């Protein structure tokens, strides 16, 4: 028989994601080895109030953020700043940079992050 494939996410507290400030709780949903080379990360990120994911570049991979809860600002490759909230999808393409900021003083900014190969 096959093994049961229901499990809890692997939750890790991280500081300075992407060189940013503050802290985040990262819920790793699928281990990298189970992405079988198609991608690097599938996670739910809870970015704490006032925290940021720093400006970083993606090479050979694409990463959409899907905002679930809270309010923040997404900084695109051209440094444009866009307010984001639940239901917004922020996609970055290979070779581009991005960052995201939780602008709330009280609420977490919660989003899904998937990094997949081009």
N, C-alpha and C positions, 0 to 999 in steps of 0.2 A: 504493500500500500504506500501511497504518497505521504509525505509529512504534512502536518497541518500548517497552513500558511496564514494564520491570523496571529498577529503579535502587536505589541505596543511599539510606538515610535521610539527611537533612541534619542532622548532629550539631552542636549549638551548646552551648558551656559558658556557663551563666548563673549569676549570683550574686543572692541576695536575691529569689528568685521570689515574686511576690505580696507583696513587702515582708518576706519571711522572712529567716532567717539562713543563712549557709553557701552551698554551691554545689550545682549539679545539672548533669547532662548531659542535654540535651533532644534526643531523636531525632525530628525532624519527619518524619512518614511521608508525608503528602500535603500539598502546598503549599495555602495557603488558597484560591488562585484555582481550584484543582481541586475544592474543596468546593462551588463554584457557588452561594454564598450560603446554603447549608443549615447551614453550621457555620463555626467559626473555627479549630479546631485538632484534629488527630489526631496524637498523639505518644506515645512511650515516654519516661518520665522516670526517670532514675537519680539519686535524691536521696542525696547523700553522707552518711556517718555524722555524726550530730549536727546535720544540716541540716534546715531546715523550709521549707514553702511557707506564706507568711504569710496571715493572716486577710483574706480578700477576698470581695467580693460579686459575684454574677452577676445581671445584669438582662437579661431577654429571651432567656435561654439556659440550658441544662441541662448539667451536667458530671458524668458518672460517672468515678470512678477504679477501675481493676481491678488489684488488687495481684498482681504476678507473683512477686516475690522479696523476702525480708527481713521485718522486723517494724517496726511503727510505731504511731502513735496518730493517729486521725482525729478532728478536732474539728468537730462538727456545728453547725448554725445556732443551736441552743440552748446552745452551749458545752459540750455533753456530750462526754466523751472516751471513745473506744472503741479498744481494742487491735485492730490489723488485721494480717493476714498473707496469704500466697498463697491466691488463690481468693476473697478478699473483694471485694465491690463496694460502693463508697462513692458514693452519688449525691446531688448537690445540685440543687435545683430553682431556677427563676427567682425572683429576689428574695432568695434565701438566701445566707448567708456560709458559708465553710468554710476550714479549713487542715489541713495534715498534717505530722507530725513523724517524722523517722527517729530512733528512740530507741536504735539500735544504735551502739556505739562502733567497730565494725569492718566491718559489712556495709552495702552499698548497699540502699536501699529502692527497688525497681523497680516501676513501675506504668504502665499505659496510661491516657491521659487523652484524652477526646473531648469537645469543646465543640460543641454543636449548638443551632440556633435553635428556639425554642418555636413 
